[in-house]
């Protein structure tokens, strides 16, 4: 067999689609906003489907939605919230196949259905306080992006993903200025800590055939000899790989709150995009027969390696309004724009020179989220909340949808309750159900020399349960 790898290095060899999926370090299966955004920043807002969130100034969570709103909170306050996100995600196979460069397609062994639902807990922490009569400051800590997915290792899309998790923790100190009786402004900075882990199966047969069919070697029969028998798409021959990566990024936020007349509030807030460069480590558990054959031609494919990937988390613009009607009713509205169009591709660069850069085209789109809500004060101590929202998906269609994030447009229905226990203590609870239509996937991520063509449909829904405690200090 030829020992030369010069021809192989000039090609996008079939690094099984684990390698293609590495570049999706920032993706996960079921987020609750467009793309992989999370909007859970307080239980009081959840009860209204986050309608009016940049205008209401109900508690410490306003430090996240609109820093200008902390001018309305008076004395020092601490709010602590927790959210349980329970997603149901059921995949039905409708023609998933394996494609190997220059060798055509083939079947993939595995069941025709799979489940990727998860239960995820998210925390929030807020602290706000006055500096003097005009200046105020706050701190918000939350998770603006992330979720997780977990499929069985034998499912038909295992070469694109098995395990995924993403967490972005945002530390956001902010300041606000009471400019006048009708205008407040706020500003802050974000320090984001991003961590991600993903794992995918390695198709040993497809990898071997792609390498050994290259003209520099031209010996594909070596993959199928007795005792080796590396057949593409055959799960017992699979290897496995896992990537861990992390990054620190910085951004800023600006906000304004207008009070044109008594009972009316209008909030406008901007959050910048945040650039991340992930430093990761890939660990591969390679089929023994495949490793022997790769070593024979001097290939370092599927060996442990450092890797980097760049991604920009999107900017947002939020316009909210809150209108008091009489003594008991308040009507809320919100429009939020998220700039996902900057997410056009992901590229991973490997320290291992035998492993070429991998590119995945995303072509995501800017999206809007629309919400309406209402509050009703049942008594001085009890507030009832309700809300609906429509949340657009940034993924442009089935061809760009992935098994890591098979999202679709979401319709929210939310309910909640706030209770004032005493002068200094209150709590909020909320619930939301998210409806998603059946979602098609026809992902042909073949920018590398081969991969799975995942075809099928997803049936998904999400339930969110939230609780929050608020303390005021005099």
N, C-alpha and C positions, 0 to 999 in steps of 0.2 A: 504494500500500500504506500502511496506517496506521503512523504512527511511534510510537503510544502503546504503552508497555510496562507500564502500570499493571495491566492485566488479567493479563498474563503473570506478573508478580512475585507475584501472590497465589496462583498455582498451583504445584504441584510439577511443573514442566516436565520433559519427558523430557531430563534430562541423562544421556546414554547410560550404561550401567551401569558404565562406568569410575567415574563419580562415586559410584554406590552402593557400589562396591568399595573406594573410598578409605578408608572407615571401617573396613575390615578390615586396617588397617596392621599389626596384631599377629598376623595369621594366616599359616599356611603349610601346605604340602600334607601331608607325612608327618612328624609328630613321633613320638617313640618312647614317650611317655606319654600319658595322657588329655588331650584338648584339644590344645594345642600345647606341652606340657611336655616337657622332656628330663630323663632320669634318669641320664645318663652322667656320673658323678662318680667316676672311678677304675676301673682295669682289674681290680683284685682283686675288687671288688664285682660287676663284669659277669659274671665266671665263676660267680657264685652267683645270677644274675638279681636282684642287690641284696637278696637275702634276708638278714635280720639286720644290715643296713647301719648302723643306729643303735646296735648293741650290740657288734660284733666288735672295734673298735679295732685293726684290722690294720695300718694305715699312716696317712699324713697325710690321706687322704680322709675320715677320721672327723671332721675339722674342719668339713666341710660337713654331713654327715649328723647329727652330734650332737656339739656342742662339748665336752660333758662327757667324751667319750671320749679327748680328748687327754691327760688325766691318766694314761692307761695306756701312753703311748708312750715315756716315759723321756727320753732325751737328745734334743738337737736333731735334727730330721729334715726333709728336703726330698723331696717326691714330685712328679714331672712325668709327666703322662699325655696320651695322644692317642687319639682315637677316629675311625674312619672309618665313617660311616653311609651305606649304599648302599640306596636305596629303589627299588623297581619299582612303578609306579603306572600301570595301563592303563585308560583310559576307553572304554566302548562306548556310543554314542548310542542312546537308546530314546525319541525323540520330543521333543528339544529344539526349542523354538519361540521366536519373538520376539513380545513383546506391547507394543503401543504404545497409550497411554491414549486412549480414545475412538475408536480406529481398528481394534481387533481384533488378531488375531495373524497370523503369517506364518512362512515358512520362513527358515532361516539357511543360507547356502551353506557348504560345508566338508565334510571327510571325517568319517565316522561313528566313527572310532577316534582316540585320541590318547594320547600317553605324557607323563607328568609326573615320571618318576623322576629323582633327582638323587644325586650323591655329595657329602657334606658332611663336613668335618673339624672336630672340636671339641677344644679343649685344656683341661687342668686343671693348676693349680699349687697346691701346699700347702706350708706351712712351719709347724712346731710346735716349741715349746721350753719348758723349765721356767723359771720365775722363781725359785722356791725349792721346798721340799719339798711345799708345799700349793697353790701357784698356778702356772698354766701359761697360755701364750697361743698363738694360731695365726692363720694367714691362709690363706684359700681363695679362689681365683679360678677361675671356671667359667662355663658357659653353661647356665642353668637352663631357658630357653625359646628356641625358634626352630628354623627349618629353611628350606627353600626349594623352589620349584617353577618349572618352565619348560615351557610348552606352545608348540607351533607357532602362528604368528600367524594361521593360517587355520582353526584348529579351531572346532567349532560353539559352544563356550562362551567364545569369545574376548572377548565383551562383559562377562563377569564377571571374567576373569583371563587373562593371558598369562604375565607374570613376577611372582614374589613372593619376597621374602627378608625374614627377621627374625632379628635377633641381640640377645640380652640378655646382657650381660656383668656378672657379679656379683662385686664385691669385698667380702669378708666377714671382717673382723678379729674375733677372738673371744677370750674368756678362760674358764678353767675353774678350779674350786676343789675340791680333795679334802677334802670335808666330814668324812668319816670313813672307816673301812676298808671300809664297804659302800655308801656313798653319795657320788656326785660330781655336781656341777651345772656347767652352762656357759651362757654367754650371748654374744651377738654382735650386730653391726649389719651391714646390707647396703646397699651403694651400687650401684644398678643403672643401667647405661647401655644404653638401648634405641635401636636404629636399625632403620629399615625402608625398603624400596624396593618399590614394586609398579607394574606397568604393565598396562593393558588396552586393547583396541581400542575405538574410538568408532564406533558405527553412525551414519554421516552421514545416511542416508535416514530412519531412524526419528526422529532428532533434528529434522530439517527438518520432517517431517510433523507432529510434535507441536507445534512452535512455530507453524507456519503454519496449522494447523487450529484454533488458539485463536480464540474469537469476536472478540478484539481485532484480529485480522488476517483470518482466514477466507479464506485463499488457498492451500490445499494444492496446487493445480495448479502453483504456482510451483516446487515441488520436483521436478516430473516433466517440466518443459518440455524440448524438445530442447536439447542442449548442457549441461543441468544433470543430469537423469536420476538423482536421488538416490533409488534404490530401497532400501527397508529390507532389511537382512540380506545385502547384496551386498558381498562382501569387497573387491573392487578399489576401492570408494569409502570404505573405512574410514579413519578417522583413528587417532591413537594418543595416549595420555596416560600420564605417569609421575609418581608421587608419591614424594617422599623426606621422611622425618620422623625426628625423634629426641627423646629425653626422658631426664631423670635422675630416679630415684625412690629412696626410702629405706624400709628395713624393719628388722626385728629377728628374732632367733631365740633360743630357749631350749631347753635340754636337760638331761636327768637320766640318770644311769647307776647302776643298782643291781646289787650283787654279793652276793646273799643267801647264797650258799655257794660253795665252791670249784668252778670249772668252769661256773658259771651266770652269765650276764649278761643284764640286761634294760635296754633303752634306750627312752626316751620323748623325742621331739623335736617342737618346734613352730616353724614358720616363718610369719611374718606375711604378709598380702597387701601388695602394693606398688602405690600409685597412680601412674599415669603420665599426663601431659598432653603429647601429641605436638605439636610445632611442625613443620609441613610446608610444602613448596612443590610445587605442581602445575604441570607443564609440558605443554602440549597441542600436538600436531601435527595441526591441523584441516584437513580436506578444503577445497581452495580454493573450490569452488563453495558449500559450506556456509558458509564464512566470509563470502563476499560477501552471501549472503542474510541471515545473522544481522546483519551490519553495516547492511543496508538498513532493518531495523526497530529499530536501536539496541540490540541485545542484546549483552551482554558474556559470554554463556555460552561455556564452553570457551576462556576466555582464562586466561593464567597468573595464579595467585592463591595467596596464603598460605592455610593451612588448619590447624585444630587438631582433635584428637580425644582423648577421655579413655578410659582403660581401667584396670582394677584387675587385676593379676596375682594369682592366688588364694593363700590360705593353705593350709598343709599340716600334718597331724598324723601322726606316724610312731611306731608301736610295734613294737619288734624284740626278738628273743630269740636267744641263742646258748647251746647246751648241749654241753659236752665229754662224749664217751662213750669211756671208756678213754683210751689214750695216742695213738691215731691218728685218731679220728673226731670230728667236730663237726657238729651239726645246727643249722640256722638257720631262722628264720621271720620274717615281716614282714607288717604290715598298714599301709597308708598311705592316709589320706583327703585328698582335694583339694577345696577349696571353690569349684568352678566355678559354683555357682548365682548368684554375684554378677555373672556375665557374662550379663545379660539383654538388653542392646541396646548398639549402638555408634552414636554420633552424630558426624558431622563438621560443623563450622561453618566457612564460607568467608568470607574478607575481601571477596570479590567479592559485592556485594549482589544481583546478578542470578542468583546461584547459591544456591538455598535449601538449608537444612540437609537432610542426607540421613540417614535412620534405617534401620538394619538390625536386625531382631529376631533374637536368638540363643536365648534361653531354655535355656541350658545347665544341666546338672545336676551336683550333687556326685557324686563317684565314689570308688571304692576300688581299690586295687592290692594283690593278695595274692601272696606269693612264699614258696617253700620252697627250701632249699639244703643242701648237704652238702660238707664238706671232709674230705680224707683225706691224711694225712701219709705219703707213700710212703717218705720218708727224712727225716733231720733237715734236709736242704736242699731237698726237693721237696714241694710241697703241690699236690694235685689238687683241682679244684673242679667242682661241677655245680649246676644250679638250674633251676627252672621258675617261671613267674609268669603270672598272669592280670590284665590291665590293662583296666579299664572305660573306655569312651569317654564323654566328657561331652556329645556331641551327641545330642539326644533322639530324632532320627529323620530320615528322608529329606528332610522338608520344611525342616529347619534345617541340613542338610548343605550345604556349599558346595564349589565346585571348588578353592578355595584350601586347604581342609583336609577332604578326604573321608575322615576317619578312621572307624575302627570298633574294637570290642573286639579286643585283641591277646593272643595266647598266646605266651609266651617259652619257649625252650629254650636253655640256656646251658652253656658249658664253659670251663674256664680252668686255668691253671697258674701257681704261684709258685715262684721259684727263688732261694735265698740264695747269692749268689756268694761272699761273704766276710762278715767281721764287720760291715762298714759298708755293703755294697751288696747290693741285691736287685732283682729285676724280676718283673713280672707280665704275663701276656698273657691275653686273654679273647675269646670269640666268642659271639654270640647270634643266633639266627634268630627273627624275629617272624612269626607266622602270623595273617593276617586273612581272615575270610570275605568272600565277594563282597558288595560294599557298594552299596546302592541310593541314588540321589540324585534328588530331585524338588523342587529348590529354586525357589521362586516368590518371589523377592525383589522384590516390586512395590510396596514402600512409596512409592517415587517414582512418577512418572507412567508409567513403562514399564520394560521390561527383558527379559532372557532368562529363560525358564523352562527350566532345565537338568534334563533327565530322562535317566537312564541308569544305568550301574553301573560300579563300579570293582573291579578285581582287583589287589590290592596285597600286597606282602611287604617285609620290611626285614631286612638283614643288618648286623651291627655287629662291627667288629674293633677291639680295644683293646690298647694296650701302655703300660707304666708302669715308670719307674725310681725307686728309693727309696735315698736316702743318709742315713746317720746320722753325726752329728758328735759327737765326744767332747771 
